[in-house]
Amino acid sequence: MILLVGSNAAETHPILFQHIMKGVRRGAQLLVIDPRRTMTAAKAHEHIQLAVGSDIALLNAMAHVIIRDGLIHQAFIDRATDGYEAFKDSVAGWTPERAAAVSGVPVTQIEHVARTYARADRAMIAWTLGITEHHNAVDHVFALINLALLTGHVGRPGTGLNPLRGQNNVQGGGDMGALPDRLPGFQPVGDESARRRFETAWGVTLSARPGLNQSQMFEAMREGTIRGLYVIGENPLVSEANSGHIVEAFNRLDALIVQDVVMTKTAARADVVFPARVSFAESTGTYTNSERRVQLVRAARRGPGESRDDLWILSALARALGYDWPTVSAAEVFDEMRALVPTYRGITYEALEASRGIQWPCPSEGHPGTPVLHTRLWDEVVTPRVSFQPVEWVPPAEPVDSRYPFRLTTGRRLAYFNTGVQSRAYGHPDPEREWLELHPDDAITLAVGEGDMVRVSSRRGQVVVPVRVTTSVPPGTVFLSFHFPDETPTNVLSIDATDPRSGTAEFKAAAVRIERVNERG
Amino acid sequence: MGNDVTMTIDGMTVTVPYGTTIRAAATMAGHPVPTLCWHEHLAPANACRACVVEVEGSRTLVAACSREVEPGMVVRTTSERVQRARRVVAELLASASDASLAPSLEALCRDTGAHPENWGGATWHQPVRDDNGLYVRDYAKCILCYRCVEACGDQAQNTFAISVAGRGFHAHIDAGWDRAMPESDCVFCGNCVAVCPTGALIDRTEWTLRQNGQWDDAAITTTDTVCGYCGVGCGLTLHVLDNRIVKVTSPPDHPVTHGMLCVKGRYAYQYVQQEEAAGED
């Protein structure tokens, strides 16, 4: 049984979705929880169409039903978890009736999903940004983890909790310590023995204090405590929520350096641009995918002119700043890293050359890698145990009201990618422009038809965009992507209410007003 | 071993696991049978009959691609009857279609001593359909192997944009009412192109370069790497000609993809070389 929550995998992870459909063909149930009737939801045995931001209410009610109906995995809870009683108390009030009132999902359907998940021999949960782009994103994830702990659907093949990574190396970036409080291998900066190992290897003193996440960095830029910013391969001026507010933060910088393969909107504002001009096709190194599979990236062509790769640029910059950095290859960097990172220790370039990737943890050379994580939860003695994390539902940060009566949720479409830097102009026959998905009932109320132009306004900004009338969204909810920021800068509308723990903003729930404008698309 | 089957292929005694097809058993025995429509990641369509073999006790020849072995089965893969049947299959297909980009059909013709020119008559010649920016359909080359239909359907992509329409000689691949692909359910993943054995489906870049006489297999380098889009980590093979990516495929043995890709992985690579393209304008 596969439960997808806030994931339109058919469009955003199409090859993973092929694996899911293979499972469906072999008899797996596919249930999709999503406010939109996506291409993915249309393939599901059941589509649970909940109100935007009501996920925790629904998930807590599922837990309520599983406990009420005696479908918990008592032996697993006893052996592998802590805090069950407190969790049970926390969901006691989350009857399916109460969750139905919040989410719009019928009581019978909530009960059916809960029972289907709990009774399955093997059930896995996968999610994407529909879970994590909320102001209480981490609570959303805890609510999912609680379900897996209740039922023992973790640590065995065919079960588990799978965040589907949206970019090719999000996993690898996190693995390598591109997080404010982590050294490579998720080792906390506050862990003195871990820090010592890196200090010894690098010959420098490291701060034990966590750095800032991206949202905190923008705040520090506004406050003037960050004066210079070095951006590598990101386009935050258009990708971040409430982009008007982000521009103000960038205006306060003394120095902005941008390193990218193309002249992005962010690069256009930079004091210095390092034209990396080296894409994945000209780079050497590794990417780590959603299933922790580390794979070799090999250069297939030469970059133009005197373009250099990211490693060369960083090393040259360090030397210009007075540090005596040697010229090293990607393989040498990898070897240094794996000496310091236990989960990558056994992965060598030779082993990667001879395989189609190795899944970490891979503690020693010759180790085959680890396809299934958390199997230790099925040991006789589980140390440490995993704690239930009771979470409460709270509504999206910005309620809809009479001035801004529509719920705007944002996301991606199959043919395009994020801010469009990579995916524009490759000959796809779909129109290369944005459109607003609007329910037919709302189209009648607003007296707009297919292709009519509307102005979409939030408290933060406005865009003008043509309408597509579709039942993919429920009444009262509208959808935009942000693939065409030059014409339709969707993120001037989105709200930067951010989960302080993850630093991610609530791209999935803003309140907007929609008005017809006299113009044809 | 209760899960094994012992049988005979071309006089050799072979023991293979229960559920093995005659095709796979023959390959293990070192007597591979030719195939056209069979594909390692698609369920057998039993369409082309190139793989037929003789099974003792069977009135008709059987398709080795789909028929599973049975205890004591006696199979002949190269008998005169088998060879004659394969030769007729090759002649019928090659007389009606353009096999110039179909190495497996050309090999079948060669190996069976086929003379397609003896057949004459109608062909599937028709105008090339160039109706989207990403791939071209040249159905004069189509042998109705069903691979594209299976890859688009429940064997991989689950989009179901195309099917076989019509009967007899008029059977053809269709996206519904002879629609152009942009009017259909097609999502342009190109997995149909990836599995097409005859070049009837071909990436538009490759087709254009071939039209201009610029496609040069000997000058193309291939490099295995990883896709730059989402976090699934699909293996890519980049085909590079004169320092430009001209085609993207995925290794069939890649555990993530089984050779399949999405529209971005297969086609959205122009950004890599867009500045050079701008410079040439």
Interface residues (C-beta under 8 A of the other chain):
Chain A: A10 T12 H13 P14 I15 L16 F17 Q18 M21 R25 K43 L164 R165 G166 Q167 N168 N169 V170 Q171 V261 V262 R277 S279 F280 A281 E282 Y287 T288 N289 S290 E291 R293 Q295 L296 V297 R298 A299 A300 R301 R302 P304 R356 G357 L414 A415 Y416 F417 V421 Q422 S423 R424 A425 Y426 G427 H428 P429 D430
Chain B: N132 G133 L134 D154 A156 Q157 N158 M181 P182 V187 F188 C189 R204 T221 T223 D224 T225 V226 C227 G228 Y229 C230 G231 V232 G233 C234 G235 L238 V240 N243 R244 I245 P251 D253 H254 P255 V256 T257 H258 M260 L261 C262 V263 K264 G265 Y267 A268 Y269 Q270 Y271 V272 Q273 Q274 E275 E276
